[in-house]
Amino acid sequence: MKKKLLTIIIIGAILAFFYTTNPTEADFMTYVEKQVKEAKARKEDSLKKFLVGLNDEAKTLAVKEGTTRKDYYLFSIFEVSDSEGNHVHKVIGLAQKLFFPLNPGQKDELPNIY
């Protein structure tokens, strides 16, 4: 009986942690800004397919205006469209600082800098 109660408490604590640390759009913008700086430091023009074809001015506008957040209480999925709207790049966010690309082929090319 004690093991079941302890298991329920641990699972409840984990769920409460993810619920209270669900990333906001501001957290995602911080992630994108760090990715842009990291890409520039490597002298890359883009975020390895994350913000395909956008110049510096358009990146900020597209991310702020073109980002949609789907809130699932324990995590969020952020969708960013490229400049033509042809591709939607999806990123899952957990615990305010963990972001993982969901698009095929994108996972190995976009490092998580956190």
C-alpha positions in Angstrom: 0.0 0.0 0.0 2.8 2.4 0.8 4.5 1.7 -2.5 1.4 2.6 -4.4 0.9 5.8 -2.4 4.6 6.7 -3.0 4.3 6.0 -6.7 1.1 8.2 -6.9 2.9 11.0 -5.1 5.9 10.8 -7.3 3.8 10.8 -10.5 1.8 13.7 -9.2 4.9 15.7 -8.4 6.3 15.1 -11.9 3.0 16.2 -13.5 2.9 19.3 -11.3 6.4 20.1 -12.3 5.7 20.0 -16.0 2.4 21.8 -15.5 4.0 24.7 -13.7 7.0 24.9 -16.0 5.1 24.7 -19.3 7.0 27.1 -21.6 5.4 30.3 -22.8 5.9 32.2 -26.1 8.5 34.4 -24.3 10.5 31.3 -23.4 10.3 30.1 -27.0 11.5 33.6 -28.2 14.5 33.4 -25.8 15.3 30.0 -27.3 15.1 31.3 -30.9 17.2 34.3 -30.1 19.9 32.0 -28.6 19.7 29.8 -31.6 20.2 32.8 -33.9 23.3 33.9 -32.0 24.7 30.4 -32.0 24.1 30.1 -35.8 25.8 33.5 -36.4 28.8 32.4 -34.2 29.2 29.4 -36.5 28.8 31.8 -39.5 25.7 30.2 -40.8 23.0 32.1 -42.6 20.1 30.3 -41.0 19.3 27.9 -38.2 19.9 24.8 -40.2 16.4 24.7 -41.8 14.6 26.1 -38.7 14.1 29.6 -40.2 14.6 28.8 -43.8 15.2 31.7 -46.1 14.6 34.5 -43.6 17.0 37.4 -43.3 17.7 38.9 -39.8 14.8 41.5 -39.9 12.3 38.9 -41.2 13.4 36.3 -38.6 12.2 38.5 -35.7 9.0 39.4 -37.4 8.2 35.9 -38.6 8.9 34.3 -35.3 6.9 36.9 -33.3 4.0 37.1 -35.8 4.2 33.7 -37.3 4.6 31.6 -34.2 1.6 29.7 -32.9 1.6 28.0 -29.5 -0.5 24.9 -28.8 -0.8 24.5 -25.1 -1.2 20.9 -23.8 -0.8 21.9 -20.1 2.3 19.7 -19.5 4.1 20.8 -22.7 3.6 23.2 -25.6 4.1 22.8 -29.3 5.3 25.8 -31.2 4.8 26.1 -35.0 6.8 28.6 -37.1 6.1 29.1 -40.8 8.9 30.0 -43.2 8.8 33.2 -45.2 6.7 31.7 -48.0 4.5 29.8 -45.6 5.4 26.5 -47.4 6.9 24.8 -44.4 5.8 24.7 -40.8 8.5 23.9 -38.4 7.3 22.4 -35.1 9.2 22.4 -31.8 8.0 20.8 -28.6 8.8 22.8 -25.4 9.1 21.2 -21.9 10.1 22.7 -18.6 10.6 26.3 -20.0 14.1 25.5 -21.3 14.0 22.3 -23.2 13.0 22.6 -26.9 13.2 19.7 -29.4 12.4 20.0 -33.1 9.7 17.6 -34.3 10.2 17.9 -38.1 11.8 14.9 -39.8 15.5 15.4 -40.6 15.6 18.5 -38.4 16.4 16.8 -35.1 20.1 16.0 -35.9 20.7 19.4 -37.6 19.4 21.8 -34.9 21.3 21.6 -31.7 19.5 22.3 -28.4 21.7 24.9 -26.7 20.2 24.6 -23.3 
